[in-house]
Amino acid sequence: MSEAKEKPVASPCVSVCALDDEDICTGCYRSLNEIGDWSGMDNARKREVIILANQRCRSRYGDFG
């Protein structure tokens, strides 16, 4: 019996592609390098990048909870 393949982690891109002065996307809060490397990342790394992007957003705008 073969193992089920893990579903790919979806890109956090929201089609608001503009970089700030620190090369962070103002739409998804990924760095330019993270955006460029996304397709070659495994799911674990993609989840790490999403966590980092969320932290960047919260540090800039605070929690929305």
C-alpha positions as CSV (number, residue, x, y, z in Angstrom):
1,M,0.0,0.0,0.0
2,S,1.4,3.4,-1.0
3,E,1.4,6.4,1.3
4,A,-0.9,9.2,0.4
5,K,0.9,12.2,-1.0
6,E,0.9,15.3,1.2
7,K,-1.2,18.1,-0.3
8,P,1.0,21.1,-1.3
9,V,0.9,24.2,0.9
10,A,-0.9,26.9,-1.0
11,S,0.9,30.1,-1.8
12,P,-0.1,33.0,0.5
13,C,0.0,35.4,-2.5
14,V,-3.0,37.8,-2.6
15,S,-2.0,39.4,-6.0
16,V,-0.9,42.7,-4.4
17,C,2.7,42.4,-5.5
18,A,4.6,45.4,-4.4
19,L,7.9,45.4,-2.4
20,D,8.6,47.8,0.5
21,D,12.1,49.3,1.2
22,E,13.1,46.1,2.9
23,D,12.1,43.9,-0.1
24,I,9.0,42.5,1.7
25,C,5.8,42.1,-0.3
26,T,3.1,44.4,1.0
27,G,0.5,41.9,0.1
28,C,1.7,38.6,1.5
29,Y,4.6,39.8,3.7
30,R,7.1,37.3,2.2
31,S,10.6,38.5,1.4
32,L,11.7,38.7,-2.2
33,N,13.9,35.6,-1.7
34,E,11.0,33.7,-0.1
35,I,8.8,34.5,-3.1
36,G,11.5,33.4,-5.6
37,D,12.3,30.2,-3.7
38,W,8.6,29.2,-3.0
39,S,8.2,26.7,-5.8
40,G,11.3,24.8,-4.7
41,M,10.5,24.7,-1.0
42,D,9.1,21.6,0.7
43,N,5.8,21.9,2.7
44,A,7.6,22.2,6.0
45,R,9.6,25.2,4.8
46,K,6.5,26.8,3.2
47,R,4.7,26.6,6.6
48,E,7.7,28.2,8.2
49,V,7.7,31.0,5.7
50,I,3.9,31.6,6.2
51,I,4.5,31.9,10.0
52,L,7.3,34.4,9.4
53,A,5.1,36.4,7.0
54,N,2.3,36.5,9.6
55,Q,4.8,37.7,12.2
56,R,6.0,40.4,9.9
57,C,2.4,41.5,9.3
58,R,1.6,41.5,13.0
59,S,4.7,43.5,13.8
60,R,3.7,46.1,11.3
61,Y,0.0,46.3,12.0
62,G,-0.7,44.5,15.3
63,D,-3.2,41.8,15.9
64,F,-6.6,42.0,14.2
65,G,-8.2,39.6,16.7
